[in-house]
Amino acid sequence: MVIRDQRRLKLRVVFAGTPEFSVPCLEACRASGADVVAVYTQPDRPAGRGRKLTPSPVKHAAVAAGIAVEQPESLKSEDARATLAAYAPDLMVVVAYGLILPRKVLAIPRLGCWNVHASLLPRWRGAAPIQRAILAGDAESGVDLMQMEAGLDTGPVLLERRTPITHEDTGGSLHDRLSALGADVLAEGLARVMAGETLEPRGQPDEGVTYAHKLDKAEAKLDFSRPAIELERQVRAFDPWPVAEGEINGETLRVWAARAIEGSGVPGSVLNVGRDGIDIACGEGALRVTSLQRAGGKRITAADYLNAMKTRGA
């Protein structure tokens, strides 16, 4: 740790982010005392049944705060770089922005670009580190404040926060916890730099690099020939999106909650039904489904589903 001086520095910050995950980090930038001179976010995209152009959560937050918003399709053009340079940023903070920052863009801010990344690097570089960590059965996750460089999530780590992954965690719950931790670690980094401190970068090791591929809806299909514990993790990881689904007693259902239990039988066969859930045989063990959804219906408990089936005489 190197201390340059004790005077509080004023930073001009450009923030780049798009989804809800990024919003607490934007608020942390504002609360730090830094001057957030602009927010970069993805262009408005069609959403909903009407396919109406919809602004990102980060744009909503920026507009509400009265911050200038930029929404380029790309940062590769000279015009895009000139617009960014005109804001004269000391630092660019990037949190789930969704666009690649070319080398020439990384060089524009005086202090370079920071990224808040939702994994303990080099574990899970890439687009979907939260869900991949749950799918793999990782015992912990966290957020890294990283100094960005040209490679994909390869830059040195400045600060880190860790959190255990519990057996109850879903993609949604871990997302929310890491979002809050990201804002916390970013706030610390900004406070220390504005206090005159130089953060010491820690290079990432070459071992343990894993790529977190973007989620695909095709991955939601439950294969009951696999071990039950893997399917339990699949159900948890894909809540709230894309939501696991499987064929149960001849009907394709979305599975919102399930847990691995002991049991044996022909994979995919129903072993038992009751108030506690629907037990389905897997390649190893059994999966007890406790919350599900029929096509066109609402999410309900397995008990309510069974009662409805009895009413229909099924």
Disulfide bonds with the S-S distance in Angstrom:
none
